[in-house]
Amino acid sequence: MQFNIPLIIIYNHKFEKNIEILEKLYAPRFSNIFHLVPFYRGKKTNVIPVYEHSFYFQGYVAQAIKHFYNSEFSHYLFISDDLLLNPIITEKNIEQYLNIDSVSNFIPELIELHKQPLNQFWSRMRLAYEWQPYKEGVEIANEIPSYNNALKKFKKLGLTIGPIKFSQLYQKLHPFFKKKHAKHEFRNMIKWLQHFPNHNKLNLKYPLVGSYSDIFLISQNNIKDFCHYCGAFAASQLFAEFAIPTAIAMSSEKIVTEKNISIEGKALWTDKDYKVLDKFDRNFDKLLAEFPKHWLYVHPVKLSKWLQE
């Protein structure tokens, strides 16, 4: 099968200067490029204005589908504007690197939230636990699978749902308040009392999975359902790194993650992580020329810092 895959670049903020830079970078490799830019008012026909809080950027995708959808596309590749895709990857070979077929979707991982290790505290976990899927004024009950149907979908994908522990939501309380942490600690103490004695039996209101979501790929078979669920999750204000993987799980029969491919993504979370780029001396051309072959991508690469005027 001949794959036809457009590149769709998501901008969390209105960095219009990056549009031309990214066009030049990716145009030799992708025939079709779209940019999803908040509040865009310019004249470029492949730049799609979107209107949503950046914490729920899955809403950008839902709003833009009428502009980027084409029945001739086999898949849709989404990346953030500060994610740099390996220069060897093109529309003609990406299926080899992502190990996909015509019905596959890709996302870096699928995190079963109740299995998230306690020593890898993720502050965003609270957003999953506190999310209200059926809040007043947002009628999505009939727009997403029911709780039981979502569980069935998860089961088919080998995903499980279990209770969240309090310690996964709130970091361990310090024995004594420090002034700079007083507000944080007081909040944690109130939450601890509110959840007592069910600290290890905190159930989500709807089945959710998590994932790093600055790159994902959706097949033609699933793009409409995926975007519909993304829109519902954005309207109900579900954080993107739960909304996007859950929407993929709800709309997919086959999901590929980085565990299933031979190269790995390089997400840089800390200053220590970012030191892997020191050898490139903030020289963008050098980074492209010497990009590690075993990296699928690196993120973040802030173009304003790498391409200073």
C-alpha positions in Angstrom: 0.0 0.0 0.0 1.2 3.5 -0.8 0.9 5.7 2.3 -0.1 9.4 1.9 0.7 11.2 5.2 0.4 14.9 5.8 2.3 16.7 8.5 0.1 18.7 10.9 2.0 21.0 13.3 0.4 22.1 16.5 1.3 25.4 18.0 0.4 25.9 21.7 1.0 29.6 21.3 0.8 32.1 18.5 4.4 31.8 17.3 3.8 32.9 13.7 7.5 33.4 13.1 7.9 29.6 13.3 5.6 29.0 10.4 8.0 29.9 7.6 10.9 28.2 9.4 9.0 24.9 9.8 7.8 25.1 6.2 11.3 25.3 4.9 12.4 22.5 7.3 9.7 20.0 6.4 8.6 20.9 2.9 11.3 18.8 1.2 10.0 15.8 3.2 6.2 16.2 3.3 4.1 17.2 0.4 1.2 18.4 2.6 1.8 20.5 5.7 -0.8 22.2 7.9 -0.2 24.5 10.8 -2.8 24.8 13.7 -2.1 28.2 15.2 -4.1 29.9 17.9 -5.9 33.1 16.8 -4.2 33.2 13.4 -5.6 36.0 11.2 -3.1 35.8 8.3 -3.6 34.7 4.7 -1.7 31.5 4.4 -4.2 28.8 3.3 -2.5 25.9 5.0 -2.5 27.7 8.4 -5.6 26.9 10.3 -6.8 29.2 13.1 -7.9 27.4 16.3 -9.5 28.7 19.5 -8.8 26.7 22.7 -6.8 26.7 25.9 -3.4 25.2 25.3 -3.9 22.7 28.1 -6.6 21.2 26.0 -4.9 21.3 22.6 -6.8 18.2 21.5 -9.5 20.8 20.8 -7.2 22.3 18.1 -7.4 19.0 16.2 -11.1 18.7 16.5 -11.7 22.2 15.3 -9.4 21.9 12.3 -10.4 18.5 10.9 -12.7 20.1 8.2 -9.6 21.9 6.9 -7.0 19.2 6.9 -9.2 16.1 6.2 -8.8 14.5 2.8 -10.1 11.0 1.9 -6.8 10.4 -0.1 -4.7 10.6 3.1 -3.9 7.3 4.7 -2.8 8.7 8.0 -2.3 12.1 9.7 1.0 12.9 11.6 0.7 15.5 14.3 3.7 17.1 16.0 4.2 20.1 18.2 6.0 23.1 16.8 8.9 22.6 19.2 9.4 18.9 18.5 12.1 18.2 16.0 11.5 15.1 13.9 14.5 13.1 12.8 15.7 14.6 9.5 15.8 11.1 7.9 12.1 10.7 8.3 9.9 11.6 5.4 6.3 10.9 4.2 7.8 8.0 2.1 9.5 6.1 4.9 7.8 7.0 8.1 5.7 3.8 8.0 8.9 1.8 8.3 10.1 3.8 11.3 6.8 3.7 13.1 6.1 0.1 12.1 2.5 0.9 11.0 0.1 -0.6 8.6 -3.0 0.9 7.0 -5.1 0.8 10.2 -2.4 1.5 12.8 -2.3 4.6 15.1 0.9 5.7 16.9 1.5 7.4 20.2 4.7 7.2 22.3 3.2 5.3 25.2 0.0 4.3 26.9 0.2 4.8 30.7 -2.2 2.8 32.9 -2.6 5.5 35.6 -3.0 3.2 38.6 0.3 1.6 37.6 2.3 4.8 37.5 5.3 4.2 39.9 5.2 6.3 43.1 8.8 7.3 42.6 7.8 8.9 39.3 5.4 11.5 40.7 3.3 13.1 37.9 1.6 16.3 39.2 -0.8 16.2 36.3 -2.4 13.0 37.6 -4.6 15.1 39.8 -6.2 16.5 36.6 -7.3 13.0 35.6 -8.7 12.3 39.0 -10.5 15.6 39.4 -11.9 15.7 35.8 -15.7 15.9 35.7 -16.8 14.2 32.4 -20.5 15.1 32.8 -20.4 18.7 34.2 -23.3 21.1 33.8 -23.4 22.9 30.4 -21.3 20.3 28.6 -23.4 17.5 27.2 -20.9 14.9 26.2 -22.6 11.8 27.7 -23.8 10.7 24.3 -20.6 11.8 22.5 -18.1 9.4 24.1 -18.4 5.7 24.9 -20.2 4.8 28.1 -18.1 3.9 31.1 -18.7 0.2 30.5 -18.1 0.4 26.7 -14.9 2.3 27.4 -13.8 -0.5 29.8 -14.5 -3.1 27.0 -12.4 -1.1 24.6 -9.6 -0.9 27.0 -9.8 -4.6 27.6 -9.4 -5.3 23.9 -6.3 -3.3 23.9 -4.9 -5.0 26.9 -5.3 -1.9 29.1 -6.6 -2.1 32.7 -8.2 0.4 35.1 -7.6 0.4 38.8 -7.9 2.8 41.8 -5.4 5.6 42.2 -3.5 6.1 45.4 -3.5 9.4 47.2 0.3 9.5 47.0 0.0 9.5 43.2 -2.0 12.7 43.4 -0.3 14.7 46.1 3.4 14.6 47.1 4.3 13.4 50.5 3.6 15.8 53.3 6.6 17.4 54.9 6.8 16.9 58.7 7.2 20.7 59.2 5.9 23.5 57.0 8.5 25.6 55.3 7.3 29.1 54.6 7.7 28.9 50.8 5.8 25.6 50.7 3.1 26.5 53.3 0.3 27.0 50.8 1.2 23.7 49.0 1.4 21.8 52.2 -1.8 23.2 53.7 -3.6 22.2 50.5 -2.2 18.7 50.7 -3.3 18.3 54.3 -6.9 19.4 53.5 -6.9 16.9 50.6 -5.5 14.2 52.9 -8.4 14.7 55.4 -11.0 14.8 52.6 -9.9 11.5 51.2 -9.4 9.7 54.5 -9.8 6.7 54.9 -9.9 5.7 51.2 -6.4 6.8 50.3 -5.7 3.8 48.2 -9.1 3.4 46.6 -9.6 6.6 44.6 -11.5 5.7 41.5 -11.5 7.7 38.2 -14.9 8.9 37.0 -14.1 7.6 33.5 -11.5 5.2 32.1 -8.4 7.2 31.1 -4.9 6.5 30.0 -2.0 8.9 29.8 0.8 9.6 27.4 3.4 12.2 26.2 1.4 13.7 23.3 3.6 16.0 21.4 3.7 13.5 18.5 0.9 11.1 17.4 -0.3 9.5 14.2 -3.9 8.6 13.3 -5.2 6.5 10.5 -7.8 7.5 8.0 -10.1 4.8 9.4 -10.0 6.4 12.8 -9.5 10.2 12.3 -13.1 11.2 12.5 -14.0 9.3 15.7 -10.7 10.4 17.2 -11.4 14.1 16.5 -14.9 13.8 17.8 -13.7 12.4 21.1 -11.0 15.0 21.2 -13.6 17.7 20.8 -15.7 16.3 23.6 -12.7 16.0 25.9 -11.7 19.6 25.2 -15.2 20.9 25.9 -15.1 19.1 29.3 -11.6 20.4 29.9 -9.6 17.1 30.2 -5.9 17.7 30.1 -4.4 16.9 26.7 -2.0 14.2 27.9 -5.0 12.2 29.1 -7.4 13.3 26.4 -5.3 12.4 23.3 -4.2 8.9 24.4 -7.7 8.1 25.6 -9.3 9.3 22.4 -6.8 7.1 20.5 -7.7 4.1 22.7 -11.5 4.8 22.2 -11.2 5.0 18.4 -8.5 2.4 17.6 -8.2 -1.3 16.8 -4.4 -1.2 16.6 -2.0 1.1 18.4 1.8 1.2 18.0 3.9 2.7 20.8 7.7 3.3 21.1 7.9 -0.1 22.7 7.1 -1.6 19.2 9.7 0.3 17.1 13.4 0.3 16.8 14.1 4.0 17.5 13.2 6.1 20.5 11.9 9.5 21.1 14.0 11.9 23.1 11.9 13.9 25.5 13.9 16.3 27.6 12.3 17.0 31.0 15.0 18.5 33.1 18.1 20.7 32.7 20.2 17.5 33.1 18.3 15.8 30.3 18.8 18.8 28.1 22.6 18.5 28.4 22.5 15.8 25.7 22.2 18.8 23.3 25.2 20.6 24.6 27.5 19.1 22.0 25.5 20.9 19.2 26.4 24.3 20.7 22.9 25.6 19.9 23.8 25.4 16.2 20.6 24.3 14.4 22.4 23.2 11.2 24.8 21.1 13.3 21.9 19.5 15.1 20.2 18.6 11.8 23.5 17.3 10.3 24.5 15.2 13.3 21.0 14.2 14.5 21.3 10.8 16.3 20.0 8.1 14.0 18.4 6.2 16.9 16.2 9.2 17.9 12.7 9.4 16.4 12.5 13.0 17.6 13.8 15.4 20.2 11.6 17.7 22.3 11.7 20.5 23.1 13.8 22.5 20.6 12.8 26.1 21.0 13.5 27.7 17.6 13.7 31.2 19.0 16.8 30.1 21.1 18.4 27.9 18.4 17.9 30.4 15.5 18.6 33.7 17.2 18.6 36.7 14.9 
